[in-house]
């Protein structure tokens, strides 16, 4: 059993599902040649960092659905911003790899949404964007950065707090 299968997964409405049930729903979605979108975000307090990772599916005229898990870690492990942002991306890649390896989903059908700004934006996370883009591309995956990274910036963000 993979590390991800041991997590408590939820629907956007708060219902608990297994990762296998989610994988089956995603496989059905992919039969229509539609992509899935994966994003992670984190929120730091004095005692802990809460990470949330979401996988989202969009359907024409039906809106979208998403599934997520969240997990906390001690703040002292993620004091440095680059370490925390890299961990967010690692979690998204881990989920993408799960779908690729265990459910025969093509990397072309997965898009990662990174909660970082492009280099040109000159924000706090901008200086990490080139490194993280390369990290994702090394796995053969496509990506979006802010402001187009809605799976991390909106969906995962909602559950990291």
MIDOSE-1310 file (N, C-alpha, C; in nm, 2 decimals, decimal comma, always signed):
residues 161
xxxx	+0,09/-0,12/+0,00/+0,00/+0,00/+0,00/+0,09/+0,12/+0,00; +0,06/+0,22/-0,09/+0,14/+0,34/-0,10/+0,11/+0,43/+0,01; +0,20/+0,53/+0,03/+0,18/+0,63/+0,14/+0,05/+0,71/+0,11; +0,02/+0,73/-0,01/-0,10/+0,81/-0,05/-0,23/+0,74/-0,01
xxxx	-0,22/+0,60/-0,03/-0,34/+0,52/+0,00/-0,38/+0,52/+0,15; -0,28/+0,55/+0,23/-0,30/+0,56/+0,38/-0,36/+0,69/+0,43; -0,37/+0,79/+0,34/-0,42/+0,92/+0,37/-0,58/+0,92/+0,38; -0,63/+1,01/+0,45/-0,78/+1,03/+0,45/-0,81/+1,13/+0,34
xxxx	-0,88/+1,08/+0,24/-0,91/+1,16/+0,12/-1,06/+1,20/+0,14; -1,08/+1,33/+0,09/-1,22/+1,38/+0,09/-1,26/+1,44/-0,04; -1,39/+1,44/-0,06/-1,45/+1,51/-0,17/-1,45/+1,66/-0,14; -1,48/+1,75/-0,23/-1,50/+1,89/-0,20/-1,61/+1,91/-0,11
xxxx	-1,71/+1,82/-0,10/-1,83/+1,83/-0,01/-1,80/+1,77/+0,13; -1,68/+1,72/+0,14/-1,64/+1,67/+0,28/-1,67/+1,52/+0,30; -1,71/+1,44/+0,20/-1,73/+1,30/+0,21/-1,59/+1,23/+0,20; -1,58/+1,13/+0,28/-1,45/+1,05/+0,28/-1,46/+0,94/+0,17
xxxx	-1,35/+0,93/+0,09/-1,34/+0,83/-0,02/-1,20/+0,77/+0,00; -1,18/+0,65/-0,06/-1,05/+0,60/-0,07/-0,98/+0,65/-0,19; -0,85/+0,64/-0,20/-0,78/+0,68/-0,32/-0,81/+0,59/-0,43; -0,85/+0,47/-0,41/-0,89/+0,38/-0,52/-1,02/+0,42/-0,58
xxxx	-1,11/+0,47/-0,49/-1,24/+0,52/-0,55/-1,22/+0,65/-0,63; -1,13/+0,73/-0,58/-1,10/+0,85/-0,65/-1,03/+0,82/-0,79; -0,94/+0,73/-0,78/-0,87/+0,68/-0,91/-0,97/+0,63/-1,01; -1,07/+0,56/-0,97/-1,17/+0,51/-1,06/-1,25/+0,62/-1,12
xxxx	-1,29/+0,72/-1,04/-1,36/+0,84/-1,09/-1,27/+0,91/-1,19; -1,14/+0,92/-1,16/-1,05/+0,99/-1,26/-1,04/+0,92/-1,38; -1,02/+0,78/-1,37/-1,01/+0,70/-1,50/-1,13/+0,72/-1,59; -1,25/+0,72/-1,53/-1,38/+0,75/-1,60/-1,37/+0,88/-1,67
xxxx	-1,33/+0,98/-1,60/-1,31/+1,12/-1,65/-1,22/+1,12/-1,77; -1,11/+1,05/-1,76/-1,01/+1,05/-1,87/-1,05/+0,98/-1,99; -1,15/+0,90/-1,99/-1,21/+0,83/-2,11/-1,26/+0,94/-2,21; -1,29/+1,05/-2,16/-1,34/+1,16/-2,24/-1,23/+1,25/-2,29
xxxx	-1,10/+1,20/-2,27/-0,99/+1,28/-2,31/-0,97/+1,41/-2,25; -1,01/+1,42/-2,12/-1,00/+1,54/-2,04/-0,88/+1,53/-1,94; -0,81/+1,64/-1,92/-0,70/+1,64/-1,83/-0,74/+1,64/-1,68; -0,65/+1,60/-1,59/-0,67/+1,62/-1,45/-0,57/+1,73/-1,40
xxxx	-0,60/+1,79/-1,30/-0,52/+1,90/-1,25/-0,48/+1,88/-1,10; -0,36/+1,89/-1,07/-0,31/+1,86/-0,93/-0,24/+1,98/-0,88; -0,27/+2,01/-0,76/-0,20/+2,13/-0,69/-0,19/+2,10/-0,54; -0,09/+2,16/-0,48/-0,07/+2,16/-0,34/-0,04/+2,30/-0,29
xxxx	-0,08/+2,32/-0,16/-0,05/+2,45/-0,10/-0,03/+2,42/+0,05; +0,03/+2,52/+0,12/+0,06/+2,50/+0,26/+0,02/+2,63/+0,33; +0,00/+2,61/+0,46/-0,03/+2,73/+0,55/+0,05/+2,71/+0,68; +0,12/+2,81/+0,72/+0,21/+2,80/+0,84/+0,15/+2,87/+0,96
xxxx	+0,16/+2,80/+1,07/+0,13/+2,87/+1,20/+0,25/+2,85/+1,29; +0,25/+2,90/+1,41/+0,37/+2,89/+1,50/+0,41/+2,74/+1,53; +0,31/+2,65/+1,53/+0,33/+2,52/+1,57/+0,34/+2,42/+1,45; +0,27/+2,45/+1,34/+0,26/+2,35/+1,24/+0,25/+2,41/+1,10
xxxx	+0,28/+2,33/+1,00/+0,25/+2,36/+0,86/+0,15/+2,26/+0,81; +0,04/+2,31/+0,76/-0,06/+2,22/+0,70/-0,05/+2,22/+0,55; -0,03/+2,10/+0,50/-0,02/+2,09/+0,35/-0,15/+2,03/+0,30; -0,20/+2,08/+0,19/-0,32/+2,02/+0,13/-0,28/+1,99/-0,02
xxxx	-0,32/+1,88/-0,06/-0,30/+1,84/-0,20/-0,44/+1,80/-0,26; -0,46/+1,86/-0,38/-0,59/+1,83/-0,45/-0,57/+1,78/-0,59; -0,66/+1,70/-0,63/-0,67/+1,66/-0,77/-0,81/+1,70/-0,82; -0,81/+1,77/-0,93/-0,94/+1,83/-0,98/-0,97/+1,78/-1,12
xxxx	-1,10/+1,77/-1,15/-1,15/+1,73/-1,28/-1,25/+1,83/-1,32; -1,25/+1,87/-1,45/-1,35/+1,96/-1,50/-1,43/+1,89/-1,61; -1,56/+1,92/-1,61/-1,65/+1,86/-1,71/-1,73/+1,97/-1,77; -1,74/+1,96/-1,90/-1,82/+2,06/-1,97/-1,96/+2,06/-1,93
xxxx	-2,02/+2,17/-1,90/-2,15/+2,19/-1,86/-2,19/+2,12/-1,72; -2,09/+2,06/-1,66/-2,12/+2,00/-1,53/-2,03/+2,06/-1,42; -1,95/+2,16/-1,45/-1,86/+2,22/-1,35/-1,74/+2,13/-1,33; -1,70/+2,12/-1,20/-1,59/+2,04/-1,17/-1,61/+1,97/-1,04
xxxx	-1,52/+1,88/-1,01/-1,51/+1,80/-0,88/-1,36/+1,80/-0,84; -1,35/+1,79/-0,71/-1,21/+1,77/-0,66/-1,20/+1,69/-0,54; -1,09/+1,63/-0,52/-1,06/+1,54/-0,41/-0,93/+1,59/-0,34; -0,92/+1,57/-0,21/-0,80/+1,62/-0,15/-0,77/+1,55/-0,02
xxxx	-0,64/+1,56/+0,02/-0,61/+1,52/+0,16/-0,52/+1,63/+0,22; -0,52/+1,64/+0,35/-0,43/+1,73/+0,41/-0,35/+1,66/+0,52; -0,24/+1,73/+0,56/-0,15/+1,67/+0,65/-0,07/+1,78/+0,71; -0,04/+1,76/+0,84/+0,04/+1,86/+0,91/+0,18/+1,81/+0,95
xxxx	+0,27/+1,90/+0,96/+0,41/+1,87/+1,00/+0,46/+1,99/+1,09; +0,56/+1,96/+1,17/+0,61/+2,07/+1,26/+0,66/+2,18/+1,18; +0,64/+2,30/+1,22/+0,68/+2,42/+1,15/+0,83/+2,43/+1,14; +0,90/+2,38/+1,24/+1,05/+2,39/+1,24/+1,11/+2,31/+1,12
xxxx	+1,04/+2,22/+1,06/+1,09/+2,14/+0,94/+1,08/+2,22/+0,81; +1,00/+2,33/+0,82/+0,97/+2,41/+0,70/+0,99/+2,56/+0,72; +1,09/+2,60/+0,79/+1,11/+2,74/+0,82/+1,15/+2,81/+0,70; +1,23/+2,75/+0,62/+1,28/+2,81/+0,49/+1,18/+2,80/+0,38
xxxx	+1,14/+2,91/+0,32/+1,04/+2,91/+0,22/+1,07/+2,82/+0,11; +1,19/+2,81/+0,06/+1,22/+2,72/-0,05/+1,20/+2,58/-0,02; +1,22/+2,54/+0,10/+1,20/+2,40/+0,15/+1,05/+2,37/+0,15; +0,97/+2,46/+0,20/+0,82/+2,44/+0,20/+0,76/+2,44/+0,06
xxxx	+0,80/+2,53/-0,02/+0,75/+2,54/-0,16/+0,79/+2,41/-0,24; +0,91/+2,37/-0,22/+0,95/+2,25/-0,29/+0,88/+2,13/-0,24; +0,84/+2,12/-0,11/+0,76/+2,01/-0,05/+0,62/+2,01/-0,12; +0,56/+2,13/-0,14/+0,43/+2,14/-0,20/+0,44/+2,07/-0,34
xxxx	+0,54/+2,11/-0,42/+0,56/+2,05/-0,55/+0,58/+1,90/-0,55; +0,67/+1,86/-0,45/+0,70/+1,72/-0,44/+0,57/+1,64/-0,41; +0,48/+1,69/-0,33/+0,35/+1,62/-0,30/+0,27/+1,61/-0,43; +0,27/+1,71/-0,51/+0,19/+1,71/-0,63/+0,25/+1,61/-0,73
xxxx	+0,38/+1,61/-0,74/+0,45/+1,51/-0,82/+0,42/+1,37/-0,77; +0,42/+1,35/-0,64/+0,40/+1,22/-0,59/+0,26/+1,16/-0,63; +0,16/+1,25/-0,62/+0,02/+1,21/-0,66/+0,02/+1,18/-0,81; +0,08/+1,26/-0,89/+0,08/+1,24/-1,04/+0,15/+1,11/-1,07
xxxx	+0,26/+1,08/-1,00/+0,33/+0,95/-1,02/+0,25/+0,83/-0,98; +0,17/+0,85/-0,87/+0,08/+0,74/-0,83/-0,02/+0,71/-0,95; -0,08/+0,81/-1,01/-0,18/+0,78/-1,11/-0,11/+0,72/-1,24; +0,01/+0,77/-1,27/+0,09/+0,72/-1,38/+0,13/+0,57/-1,36
xxxx	+0,18/+0,54/-1,25/+0,24/+0,41/-1,22/+0,13/+0,31/-1,19; +0,03/+0,35/-1,12/-0,07/+0,25/-1,07/-0,20/+0,24/-1,15; -0,22/+0,34/-1,23/-0,35/+0,35/-1,30/-0,33/+0,38/-1,45; -0,21/+0,36/-1,50/-0,18/+0,38/-1,64/-0,23/+0,51/-1,70
xxxx	-0,22/+0,61/-1,62/-0,26/+0,74/-1,68/-0,14/+0,81/-1,74; -0,16/+0,86/-1,86/-0,05/+0,92/-1,94/-0,01/+1,05/-1,87; +0,12/+1,08/-1,86/+0,16/+1,21/-1,81/+0,10/+1,33/-1,89; +0,07/+1,31/-2,01/+0,01/+1,41/-2,10/-0,12/+1,45/-2,05
xxxx	-0,19/+1,37/-1,97/-0,32/+1,40/-1,92/-0,32/+1,46/-1,78; -0,21/+1,50/-1,73/-0,19/+1,55/-1,60/-0,13/+1,69/-1,61; -0,18/+1,79/-1,54/-0,12/+1,92/-1,54/-0,11/+1,96/-1,39; +0,02/+1,99/-1,35/+0,04/+2,04/-1,21/+0,03/+2,19/-1,20
xxxx	-0,03/+2,23/-1,10/-0,04/+2,38/-1,07/+0,05/+2,41/-0,95; +0,14/+2,49/-0,98/+0,25/+2,53/-0,88/+0,21/+2,66/-0,82; +0,22/+2,67/-0,69/+0,18/+2,79/-0,61/+0,30/+2,88/-0,60; +0,36/+2,91/-0,72/+0,47/+3,01/-0,73/+0,44/+3,10/-0,84
xxxx	+0,50/+3,22/-0,83/+0,49/+3,32/-0,93/+0,60/+3,31/-1,03; +0,57/+3,36/-1,15/+0,68/+3,35/-1,25/+0,79/+3,45/-1,21; +0,91/+3,42/-1,27/+1,03/+3,50/-1,24/+1,00/+3,65/-1,26; +0,93/+3,68/-1,36/+0,90/+3,82/-1,40/+0,82/+3,90/-1,30
xxxx	+0,74/+3,82/-1,21/+0,65/+3,89/-1,12/+0,73/+3,94/-1,00; +0,85/+3,89/-0,97/+0,94/+3,94/-0,86/+0,87/+3,93/-0,73; +0,79/+3,83/-0,70/+0,73/+3,80/-0,57/+0,82/+3,71/-0,49; +0,78/+3,68/-0,37/+0,87/+3,60/-0,28/+0,90/+3,46/-0,34
xxxx	+0,81/+3,40/-0,41/+0,83/+3,27/-0,46/+0,88/+3,27/-0,61; +0,89/+3,39/-0,67/+0,94/+3,40/-0,81/+1,08/+3,34/-0,83; +1,17/+3,36/-0,73/+1,31/+3,31/-0,75/+1,32/+3,16/-0,75; +1,21/+3,09/-0,71/+1,21/+2,94/-0,72/+1,14/+2,89/-0,84
xxxx	+1,08/+2,97/-0,92/+1,00/+2,92/-1,03/+1,07/+2,84/-1,13; +1,19/+2,89/-1,17/+1,27/+2,81/-1,27/+1,31/+2,68/-1,22; +1,35/+2,67/-1,10/+1,39/+2,54/-1,04/+1,28/+2,45/-1,03; +1,16/+2,49/-0,99/+1,04/+2,41/-0,97/+0,98/+2,37/-1,11
xxxx	+0,99/+2,46/-1,21/+0,95/+2,42/-1,34/+1,03/+2,30/-1,39; +1,16/+2,31/-1,37/+1,25/+2,20/-1,41/+1,23/+2,07/-1,34; +1,20/+2,08/-1,21/+1,16/+1,97/-1,13/+1,04/+1,89/-1,19; +0,94/+1,97/-1,22/+0,82/+1,91/-1,28/+0,84/+1,85/-1,42
xxxx	+0,91/+1,93/-1,50/+0,94/+1,89/-1,64/+1,03/+1,76/-1,64; +1,11/+1,74/-1,54/+1,20/+1,62/-1,53/+1,11/+1,50/-1,51; +0,99/+1,51/-1,47/+0,90/+1,40/-1,46/+0,81/+1,38/-1,58; +0,83/+1,47/-1,68/+0,75/+1,46/-1,80/+0,61/+1,52/-1,79
xxxx	+0,59/+1,61/-1,69/+0,46/+1,67/-1,66/+0,45/+1,81/-1,70; +0,33/+1,86/-1,74/+0,31/+2,00/-1,77/+0,27/+2,07/-1,64; +0,28/+2,20/-1,65/+0,26/+2,28/-1,53/+0,19/+2,42/-1,56; +0,14/+2,48/-1,46/+0,10/+2,62/-1,47/+0,15/+2,69/-1,34
xxxx	+0,18/+2,82/-1,36/+0,22/+2,90/-1,25/+0,11/+3,00/-1,22; +0,13/+3,07/-1,11/+0,03/+3,18/-1,08/+0,04/+3,28/-1,19; -0,07/+3,34/-1,23/-0,20/+3,34/-1,17/-0,29/+3,22/-1,23; -0,23/+3,14/-1,31/-0,31/+3,03/-1,37/-0,31/+2,90/-1,30
xxxx	-0,26/+2,90/-1,18/-0,24/+2,77/-1,10/-0,36/+2,76/-1,00; -0,48/+2,75/-1,05/-0,60/+2,75/-0,97/-0,61/+2,63/-0,88; -0,56/+2,51/-0,92/-0,57/+2,39/-0,84/-0,49/+2,41/-0,71; -0,38/+2,48/-0,71/-0,31/+2,50/-0,59/-0,35/+2,63/-0,52
xxxx	-0,36/+2,74/-0,60/-0,39/+2,87/-0,55/-0,53/+2,89/-0,49; -0,63/+2,81/-0,54/-0,77/+2,83/-0,49/-0,81/+2,70/-0,42; -0,80/+2,58/-0,49/-0,86/+2,46/-0,43/-0,78/+2,41/-0,31; -0,65/+2,38/-0,33/-0,57/+2,34/-0,22/-0,56/+2,44/-0,11
xxxx	-0,55/+2,57/-0,15/-0,54/+2,68/-0,06/-0,66/+2,68/+0,04; -0,78/+2,65/-0,01/-0,90/+2,65/+0,07/-0,89/+2,55/+0,19; -0,82/+2,44/+0,16/-0,81/+2,33/+0,27/-0,68/+2,33/+0,35; -0,59/+2,42/+0,31/-0,46/+2,42/+0,39/-0,47/+2,51/+0,51
x	-0,58/+2,59/+0,52/-0,60/+2,68/+0,64/-0,68/+2,62/+0,75
